[in-house]
Amino acid sequence: MYAIVEIAGQQFKVSKDQKVYVHRLAS
């Protein structure tokens, strides 16, 4: 089972229970 997550215009393919680390966004 996969999910496509889009964060700040970048797409990440993640599997169930997988931890995803992304760069912190400047606020």
CHARMM internal coordinates of N, CA and C (Angstrom, degrees):
IC EDIT
DIST 1 N 1 CA 1.4600
DIST 1 CA 1 C 1.5262
ANGL 1 N 1 CA 1 C 108.79
DIST 1 C 2 N 1.3065
ANGL 1 CA 1 C 2 N 114.64
DIHE 1 N 1 CA 1 C 2 N 125.13
DIST 2 N 2 CA 1.4506
ANGL 1 C 2 N 2 CA 119.31
DIHE 1 CA 1 C 2 N 2 CA -177.83
DIST 2 CA 2 C 1.5188
ANGL 2 N 2 CA 2 C 110.24
DIHE 1 C 2 N 2 CA 2 C -124.20
DIST 2 C 3 N 1.3080
ANGL 2 CA 2 C 3 N 114.72
DIHE 2 N 2 CA 2 C 3 N 155.28
DIST 3 N 3 CA 1.4576
ANGL 2 C 3 N 3 CA 120.10
DIHE 2 CA 2 C 3 N 3 CA 174.65
DIST 3 CA 3 C 1.5205
ANGL 3 N 3 CA 3 C 107.53
DIHE 2 C 3 N 3 CA 3 C -133.70
DIST 3 C 4 N 1.3257
ANGL 3 CA 3 C 4 N 115.98
DIHE 3 N 3 CA 3 C 4 N 142.53
DIST 4 N 4 CA 1.4574
ANGL 3 C 4 N 4 CA 119.61
DIHE 3 CA 3 C 4 N 4 CA 175.72
DIST 4 CA 4 C 1.5226
ANGL 4 N 4 CA 4 C 107.01
DIHE 3 C 4 N 4 CA 4 C -103.06
DIST 4 C 5 N 1.3188
ANGL 4 CA 4 C 5 N 114.76
DIHE 4 N 4 CA 4 C 5 N 117.82
DIST 5 N 5 CA 1.4621
ANGL 4 C 5 N 5 CA 119.53
DIHE 4 CA 4 C 5 N 5 CA -178.41
DIST 5 CA 5 C 1.5156
ANGL 5 N 5 CA 5 C 108.32
DIHE 4 C 5 N 5 CA 5 C -110.77
DIST 5 C 6 N 1.3245
ANGL 5 CA 5 C 6 N 115.86
DIHE 5 N 5 CA 5 C 6 N 132.02
DIST 6 N 6 CA 1.4592
ANGL 5 C 6 N 6 CA 119.06
DIHE 5 CA 5 C 6 N 6 CA 179.15
DIST 6 CA 6 C 1.5172
ANGL 6 N 6 CA 6 C 109.09
DIHE 5 C 6 N 6 CA 6 C -110.47
DIST 6 C 7 N 1.3345
ANGL 6 CA 6 C 7 N 115.63
DIHE 6 N 6 CA 6 C 7 N 123.13
DIST 7 N 7 CA 1.4623
ANGL 6 C 7 N 7 CA 121.18
DIHE 6 CA 6 C 7 N 7 CA -179.57
DIST 7 CA 7 C 1.5193
ANGL 7 N 7 CA 7 C 108.21
DIHE 6 C 7 N 7 CA 7 C -129.09
DIST 7 C 8 N 1.3089
ANGL 7 CA 7 C 8 N 115.94
DIHE 7 N 7 CA 7 C 8 N 120.45
DIST 8 N 8 CA 1.4685
ANGL 7 C 8 N 8 CA 121.43
DIHE 7 CA 7 C 8 N 8 CA 178.42
DIST 8 CA 8 C 1.5272
ANGL 8 N 8 CA 8 C 111.56
DIHE 7 C 8 N 8 CA 8 C 53.06
DIST 8 C 9 N 1.3267
ANGL 8 CA 8 C 9 N 116.23
DIHE 8 N 8 CA 8 C 9 N 39.65
DIST 9 N 9 CA 1.4556
ANGL 8 C 9 N 9 CA 120.18
DIHE 8 CA 8 C 9 N 9 CA 176.91
DIST 9 CA 9 C 1.5168
ANGL 9 N 9 CA 9 C 114.19
DIHE 8 C 9 N 9 CA 9 C 82.64
DIST 9 C 10 N 1.3308
ANGL 9 CA 9 C 10 N 117.69
DIHE 9 N 9 CA 9 C 10 N -2.38
DIST 10 N 10 CA 1.4624
ANGL 9 C 10 N 10 CA 120.63
DIHE 9 CA 9 C 10 N 10 CA 177.91
DIST 10 CA 10 C 1.5136
ANGL 10 N 10 CA 10 C 109.21
DIHE 9 C 10 N 10 CA 10 C -105.81
DIST 10 C 11 N 1.3272
ANGL 10 CA 10 C 11 N 116.05
DIHE 10 N 10 CA 10 C 11 N 137.70
DIST 11 N 11 CA 1.4570
ANGL 10 C 11 N 11 CA 119.67
DIHE 10 CA 10 C 11 N 11 CA -178.83
DIST 11 CA 11 C 1.5178
ANGL 11 N 11 CA 11 C 110.63
DIHE 10 C 11 N 11 CA 11 C -103.34
DIST 11 C 12 N 1.3275
ANGL 11 CA 11 C 12 N 115.09
DIHE 11 N 11 CA 11 C 12 N 137.52
DIST 12 N 12 CA 1.4538
ANGL 11 C 12 N 12 CA 121.17
DIHE 11 CA 11 C 12 N 12 CA 179.36
DIST 12 CA 12 C 1.5173
ANGL 12 N 12 CA 12 C 108.48
DIHE 11 C 12 N 12 CA 12 C -125.08
DIST 12 C 13 N 1.3331
ANGL 12 CA 12 C 13 N 116.48
DIHE 12 N 12 CA 12 C 13 N 133.08
DIST 13 N 13 CA 1.4580
ANGL 12 C 13 N 13 CA 120.59
DIHE 12 CA 12 C 13 N 13 CA 176.89
DIST 13 CA 13 C 1.5164
ANGL 13 N 13 CA 13 C 106.85
DIHE 12 C 13 N 13 CA 13 C -98.08
DIST 13 C 14 N 1.3126
ANGL 13 CA 13 C 14 N 116.62
DIHE 13 N 13 CA 13 C 14 N 116.83
DIST 14 N 14 CA 1.4608
ANGL 13 C 14 N 14 CA 119.98
DIHE 13 CA 13 C 14 N 14 CA -176.66
DIST 14 CA 14 C 1.5167
ANGL 14 N 14 CA 14 C 110.31
DIHE 13 C 14 N 14 CA 14 C -121.83
DIST 14 C 15 N 1.3195
ANGL 14 CA 14 C 15 N 115.18
DIHE 14 N 14 CA 14 C 15 N 145.70
DIST 15 N 15 CA 1.4553
ANGL 14 C 15 N 15 CA 119.85
DIHE 14 CA 14 C 15 N 15 CA 177.41
DIST 15 CA 15 C 1.5192
ANGL 15 N 15 CA 15 C 108.86
DIHE 14 C 15 N 15 CA 15 C -99.00
DIST 15 C 16 N 1.3175
ANGL 15 CA 15 C 16 N 115.40
DIHE 15 N 15 CA 15 C 16 N 169.30
DIST 16 N 16 CA 1.4552
ANGL 15 C 16 N 16 CA 121.01
DIHE 15 CA 15 C 16 N 16 CA -177.13
DIST 16 CA 16 C 1.5284
ANGL 16 N 16 CA 16 C 110.24
DIHE 15 C 16 N 16 CA 16 C -58.25
DIST 16 C 17 N 1.3336
ANGL 16 CA 16 C 17 N 115.72
DIHE 16 N 16 CA 16 C 17 N 132.87
DIST 17 N 17 CA 1.4704
ANGL 16 C 17 N 17 CA 122.82
DIHE 16 CA 16 C 17 N 17 CA 178.04
DIST 17 CA 17 C 1.5265
ANGL 17 N 17 CA 17 C 113.95
DIHE 16 C 17 N 17 CA 17 C 67.14
DIST 17 C 18 N 1.3133
ANGL 17 CA 17 C 18 N 116.74
DIHE 17 N 17 CA 17 C 18 N 11.72
DIST 18 N 18 CA 1.4671
ANGL 17 C 18 N 18 CA 118.95
DIHE 17 CA 17 C 18 N 18 CA 178.20
DIST 18 CA 18 C 1.5210
ANGL 18 N 18 CA 18 C 109.74
DIHE 17 C 18 N 18 CA 18 C -87.13
DIST 18 C 19 N 1.3184
ANGL 18 CA 18 C 19 N 115.61
DIHE 18 N 18 CA 18 C 19 N 135.82
DIST 19 N 19 CA 1.4633
ANGL 18 C 19 N 19 CA 119.40
DIHE 18 CA 18 C 19 N 19 CA 177.04
DIST 19 CA 19 C 1.5240
ANGL 19 N 19 CA 19 C 108.42
DIHE 18 C 19 N 19 CA 19 C -87.36
DIST 19 C 20 N 1.3114
ANGL 19 CA 19 C 20 N 114.94
DIHE 19 N 19 CA 19 C 20 N 138.21
DIST 20 N 20 CA 1.4534
ANGL 19 C 20 N 20 CA 119.62
DIHE 19 CA 19 C 20 N 20 CA -179.48
DIST 20 CA 20 C 1.5208
ANGL 20 N 20 CA 20 C 108.90
DIHE 19 C 20 N 20 CA 20 C -119.68
DIST 20 C 21 N 1.3144
ANGL 20 CA 20 C 21 N 115.26
DIHE 20 N 20 CA 20 C 21 N 127.78
DIST 21 N 21 CA 1.4569
ANGL 20 C 21 N 21 CA 119.52
DIHE 20 CA 20 C 21 N 21 CA 178.75
DIST 21 CA 21 C 1.5204
ANGL 21 N 21 CA 21 C 108.40
DIHE 20 C 21 N 21 CA 21 C -109.79
DIST 21 C 22 N 1.3205
ANGL 21 CA 21 C 22 N 115.70
DIHE 21 N 21 CA 21 C 22 N 127.92
DIST 22 N 22 CA 1.4585
ANGL 21 C 22 N 22 CA 120.04
DIHE 21 CA 21 C 22 N 22 CA 178.82
DIST 22 CA 22 C 1.5219
ANGL 22 N 22 CA 22 C 108.38
DIHE 21 C 22 N 22 CA 22 C -126.91
DIST 22 C 23 N 1.3169
ANGL 22 CA 22 C 23 N 115.29
DIHE 22 N 22 CA 22 C 23 N 158.97
DIST 23 N 23 CA 1.4558
ANGL 22 C 23 N 23 CA 119.40
DIHE 22 CA 22 C 23 N 23 CA 178.20
DIST 23 CA 23 C 1.5227
ANGL 23 N 23 CA 23 C 108.95
DIHE 22 C 23 N 23 CA 23 C -65.16
DIST 23 C 24 N 1.3101
ANGL 23 CA 23 C 24 N 115.78
DIHE 23 N 23 CA 23 C 24 N 141.50
DIST 24 N 24 CA 1.4636
ANGL 23 C 24 N 24 CA 119.44
DIHE 23 CA 23 C 24 N 24 CA 177.88
DIST 24 CA 24 C 1.5256
ANGL 24 N 24 CA 24 C 108.44
DIHE 23 C 24 N 24 CA 24 C -67.40
DIST 24 C 25 N 1.3094
ANGL 24 CA 24 C 25 N 114.84
DIHE 24 N 24 CA 24 C 25 N 142.79
DIST 25 N 25 CA 1.4514
ANGL 24 C 25 N 25 CA 119.89
DIHE 24 CA 24 C 25 N 25 CA -179.09
DIST 25 CA 25 C 1.5201
ANGL 25 N 25 CA 25 C 109.68
DIHE 24 C 25 N 25 CA 25 C -90.60
DIST 25 C 26 N 1.3075
ANGL 25 CA 25 C 26 N 116.08
DIHE 25 N 25 CA 25 C 26 N 140.29
DIST 26 N 26 CA 1.4594
ANGL 25 C 26 N 26 CA 119.64
DIHE 25 CA 25 C 26 N 26 CA 175.87
DIST 26 CA 26 C 1.5224
ANGL 26 N 26 CA 26 C 107.62
DIHE 25 C 26 N 26 CA 26 C -69.51
DIST 26 C 27 N 1.3119
ANGL 26 CA 26 C 27 N 116.04
DIHE 26 N 26 CA 26 C 27 N 131.46
DIST 27 N 27 CA 1.4688
ANGL 26 C 27 N 27 CA 119.45
DIHE 26 CA 26 C 27 N 27 CA -177.27
DIST 27 CA 27 C 1.5248
ANGL 27 N 27 CA 27 C 111.12
DIHE 26 C 27 N 27 CA 27 C -96.17
END
COOR INIT
IC SEED 1 N 1 CA 1 C
IC BUILD
